[in-house]
Amino acid sequence: MKEKIIRAGLYLAGIVVLAFGIVLNTKAALGVSSIITISYSISHIWNLNFANTSFVMYSSFVVVEMILRGIRREKREFFLSILQIPFSVVFTRFMNVFDNILPDFKTVYEGSFWGSIAGRIIVLLVAILLTGWGVVLTVNPRLVPNPADGIVHTISECIGKSMGFTKNAFDISCVAITCTMCMIVRGEIIGVGIGTILSMLLIGRVIAITNHFVKAPMEHAMGL
């Protein structure tokens, strides 16, 4: 029982940390992480709620997963895909809370260190750390994956490529779609910048380094 409580607690903590990290990334105004560039740019172009737009995007990921799992007749994975919908509801509500609480560092702190490029890079690096830690906390309990990881995992199995290769290809595709959409609709690129590149390069490293130190102790504590 204790191990189940620890497992659930770490998973829930991961949802909160991951949501905080993703939203903090956007508040640095240096370019958001690749997968959420689409929902972020759509929310800005059409003045929509960022969390709600992200929920629609995550739900579309789940639908694609369900179709692919259904084609492959993978009943257990199909059921886990369905469970990603309630995950998305909870996750994006936390995103909404943090989006309302956290300041836009570029505008709110304009003229101060935290509004400068250097200050916002520090904010970005903290966001990258939190995002990586959030992924570790949500993935290692082996419960319901977040839709962004779920869609990559599903595609990687369907095409017979590694998770790393598929993740890189998916990231690049998201950024390409965002840039194309923004140029067609607004004539400028929104949400893509140095923060996008750093997120693509560093989040995976944060996950790998963190897992090197904590994965085994976490699994032991959770009875896995």
Buried (B, 14 or more C-beta within 10 A) or exposed (E): EEEEEBBEBBBBBBBBBBBBBBBBBBBBBBBBBBBBBBBBBBBBBEEEEBBBBBBEBBBBBBBBBBEBBEEEEBEEBBEBBEBBBEBBEEBBBBBBBBBEEBEEBBEEBEEEEBBBEEBBBBBBBBBBBBBBBBBBBBBBBEBBBBBBBBBBBBBBBBEEBEEEEBBBBBBEEBBEEBBEBBEEEEEEBBBBBBBBBBBBEBBBEBBEEBBEEBBEEBBEBBEE
